[in-house]
Amino acid sequence: MAKTILVLGGGIGGVVCAGELRKKLSKDHKIILVDREQRHVFSPSLLWLMTGLRKSEKISQPLDRLKKKGIEVVRGEIEAIDPKAKSVTVSGKKIKADYLVIALGAVLAPEKIPGLTEAGHTYYSLGGAEGLRDARKNFRSGRMVLLTATPAYKCPAAPYEAAMLLEYDCQKRGIRDDVQIDFYAAEPGPMPVAGAAVTAAVRGLVEERGIGYHPGHMLSAVDPDKRRLTFANGVTADFDFLVYVPPHVAPKVVADAGMLGDAGWVPVDRGTMETKFPGVFAIGDVNGIPLDLGKPLPMAGVFAHGEAEVVVSNIVHAITGKGKTVVFDGHGECFIEAGHGKAGFGRGKFYAEPVPTMKLYKPGRHWHAGKLLFEKDWLRRWF
Ligand SMILES: Cc1cc2nc3c(=O)[nH]c(=O)nc-3n(C[C@H](O)[C@H](O)[C@H](O)COP(=O)(O)OP(=O)(O)OC[C@H]3O[C@@H](n4cnc5c(N)ncnc54)[C@H](O)[C@@H]3O)c2cc1C
């Protein structure tokens, strides 16, 4: 019997999920993807956009292009999710499905810290990265402060890449000697889930570029007029130019559906991504997967991608009997842009016990070339 699979979200997890389902299921099965946005943005490239190395159109694709693959694309606001009935309301219209895959990501919530939005710039959204790109041109001397407001944010490497790329940008603009750069991190060290060796190596990369690194500083207040930050540990810091990663929360529509666990994200079986509602899966940043070391699996596109592939295999097997059931193994990898046309590369097993194991390769030109190829391949492969 023909089935309908509803994929909520056209970000990394949703696009992979819908694309792979379409390849593996015959056309009598319906794949519907819903997103409020017109375009899919390849977020790793926001780091290049913020320093003027990319244009917005080059790092995004219209979601409507998925229609030519046979995916039904619905543009609208997902206003309600009924996980028991496997139905959703999109811009006032109800859509019912046999399987529901929730890939709605994490929401940036700068408003949780009054003053933050007015005080600085974030490269964590397309508009924010464009604003930072333009505003930095007027900053030629003084103190640039980068911060992560809370320790849980998507892509644990991104703020460290941003620090190194902005430092390199100051060099290229000939203002490095007139700019002091400090990074206040809410987390205890770079990429803490990846282990002590990776943390030390990435910290070393940041510090050897003359960036003052201050871990363990959770942001508690911002005074945009005085350009002053106050941290939960009582420390204050003044800035002339502020670049921030805001707090993240789960989408309201998922919270309203009663799907969040105590940690504020959707609990799932860590192998299959199935929620407590049979036939309803949550992949990517929106889910919360506790690891043995007491911290959650980081939010990252590489996990959203891997989880999507697992969910696809299992849905295809359930519908057609083909293939086999599989489980997610926690594999993750990422490039770490370091400026000067170089990048490092990390690869690890995040479900390893008692702690994840990750190997970090030193920055080199070949890893940077790898990231360039990855960007190109991603936008071509899925659209
Ligand atoms: C600067 C930056 C650099 C990064 N670099 C890397 C990297 O190098 N490697 C890596 O692995 N990860 C990276 N990431 C993280 C990665 O982008 C995310 O982890 C990934 O996008 C998560 O995928 P997702 O499908 O869970 O959610 P998302 O990609 O965020 O997609 C969620 C989608 O849901 C839609 N949506 C949400 N709510 C609604 C609603 N109510 N109605 C309609 N639509 C809705 C949104 O519009 C969005 O399109 C980076 C992130 C940033 C910000």
The ligand as a Gaussian input file, in Angstrom:
#p B3LYP/6-31G(d) Opt

LIG

0 1
 C       28.253000      28.855000      11.230000
 C       27.933000      27.395000      11.268000
 C       28.864000      26.480000      10.807000
 C       28.584000      25.129000      10.854000
 N       29.510000      24.238000      10.373000
 C       29.270000      22.921000      10.435000
 C       30.208000      21.980000       9.939000
 O       31.266000      22.348000       9.404000
 N       29.929000      20.669000      10.076000
 C       28.782000      20.221000      10.651000
 O       28.589000      19.001000      10.757000
 N       27.854000      21.079000      11.125000
 C       28.049000      22.409000      11.003000
 N       27.116000      23.296000      11.479000
 C       25.921000      22.786000      12.164000
 C       24.825000      22.362000      11.186000
 O       24.503000      23.419000      10.315000
 C       23.587000      21.933000      11.953000
 O       23.940000      21.057000      12.971000
 C       22.620000      21.255000      10.995000
 O       22.156000      22.195000      10.052000
 C       21.467000      20.609000      11.702000
 O       20.599000      20.062000      10.752000
 P       19.049000      19.915000      11.083000
 O       18.442000      19.301000       9.875000
 O       18.876000      19.263000      12.394000
 O       18.515000      21.417000      11.285000
 P       18.627000      22.670000      10.339000
 O       19.631000      22.460000       9.285000
 O       18.772000      23.842000      11.236000
 O       17.196000      22.744000       9.631000
 C       16.007000      23.006000      10.318000
 C       14.982000      23.503000       9.314000
 O       13.688000      23.523000       9.928000
 C       12.990000      24.676000       9.508000
 N       11.958000      24.977000      10.512000
 C       12.130000      25.065000      11.852000
 N       10.955000      25.300000      12.465000
 C       10.025000      25.392000      11.493000
 C        8.617000      25.608000      11.501000
 N        7.925000      25.773000      12.647000
 N        7.959000      25.648000      10.311000
 C        8.635000      25.468000       9.145000
 N        9.954000      25.227000       9.073000
 C       10.642000      25.196000      10.238000
 C       14.071000      25.729000       9.392000
 O       13.662000      26.769000       8.526000
 C       15.264000      24.926000       8.870000
 O       15.345000      24.984000       7.439000
 C       27.358000      24.670000      11.394000
 C       26.412000      25.590000      11.853000
 C       26.687000      26.941000      11.776000
 C       25.649000      27.923000      12.264000

